[in-house]
Amino acid sequence: MKRKLKFNGLMKLIPILIMFIGMYTSLQSQTPTIITLGSGTNQSGAYNPSPANVFWESRRLQFVYTKSEINAAGVSGPQLLKAIAFNVSQAADKTHLNYEIRIGHTTATDASLNITTTLTPVYSASSVNFNSTGWKTFTFTTPFQWNGIDNIVVDICWGVNSDYSASGQVYVYTPEVTNGIGYINSISQSMCSEAITSSMNLKPQAKLTFESTAPSNDDCSGAITLTVNNSANCTNPTTGDVAGATNSGVTGCPGTPNDDVWYKFVATATEHTITVVGSSDFDAVVDLRSGSCPGTSITCVDATLEGGSEVINATGLTIGNTYYVRVYHYYSTPPETTTFTICITTPQTGAAPVADFTADVTTITAGGSVTFTDLSSNNPTSWNWQFAVGAPSGTCTPATSTLQNRTVV
């Protein structure tokens, strides 16, 4: 997390030193994570498809790294994929021309079929040499934003090379992966836009370099200001997202806060209701805090599961004071859906209820039904519906009701 620098005593520090400290702290918060996928001593072969092989003048390759193996290696998304490296076991004695790397999201788990998906160009060079053994790293000019949900397809092509040879091998997964690499070859024309037609069990070992893309409200200092609704109805909800968020280091509430995000609001009344509704796989924990960042916890709630609504009925607030709200997913593993909504409303204690409702249809035929849903504000405790039919005249069933919501025929 971000560091706060505090200086005591003499403050006449050289400005450039202060700038360097700030830059260093910023860089620390964006330390990349490098993971290695695949192991073993099997090689791709002198004639077979691999990122380094030059037996064909032009080739297009595809291979997939799955979300599960990336997660198992210690990376959860969303994150930026910034580089890829291949472990060269035999140098290539010819040069690759017009070398391109493209990355995309896919649900495919192997390269048995041509993978058609949106591909992001991340690296290109007029010539590339695999002229030494060991890890060959490609740092992307355009990092790929991995969504943390789908698998990653790597699409590589080159050509047309001026010559060929039976050289250029990389280490592949051992034991082998069925349909680990898809390919198409040509000796005379570029294959970059041609569909993959064949596959082999030769998935390249790789090193992937990821970097976290934390949201702006990842820490209390970046808390997003929420609009306070001055009634009990939420007319201005805010959509939140924990994708890429990191641990703020604040403890004391249930669950694992390794993806907490922050909000703040200024109290306009002594009572406010904070409501957080999780998306389908998001199990929200909500922490209301007072005082200076990161504040002291007033209360935490975690009453529901994934997709549920968490509600804090805050009382005894001081009008004009700023309060902070911290939200995170209960579990340590990232949710499949990372979004939620958050809203601050104001209960109308002592105020008369204001009637309001909505209907699921406004025009019905004979024998049809309509459902009325109560939207009244200021916490009504009883209802008295009266239903009537306009022209032509008729009756409704029921004609009256004391239920909050009612379906009428």
Buried (B, 14 or more C-beta within 10 A) or exposed (E): BBEEEEEEEEEEEEEEEEEEEEEEEEEEBEEEBBBEBBEEEBBBBBEBBBBBBBBBBBBBBBBBBBBEBBBEBEBBBBBBBBBBBBBBBBBBBBBBBBBBBBBBBBEBBBBBBBBEBEBBBBBBBEEBBBBEBEBBEBEBEEBBBBEBBBBBBBBBBBBBBEEBEBBBBBBBBBEBBEBBBBBBBBEEEBBBEBEBEEBBBBBBBBBBBBBBBBBEBBBBEBBBEBEBBEBBBBEEBBEBBBBBBBBBEBEEBEBBBBBBBBBBBBBBBEBBBBBBBBBEBBBBBBBBBBEEBBBEBBEBBBEBEBBBBBBBEBEEBEEEEBBBBBBBBBBEEBBEBBBBBBBBBBBBEEEEBBEEBEEEEEEBEEEEEBEBEBEBBBEEEEBEBEBEEEEEEEEBEBEEBEEBBBBBE
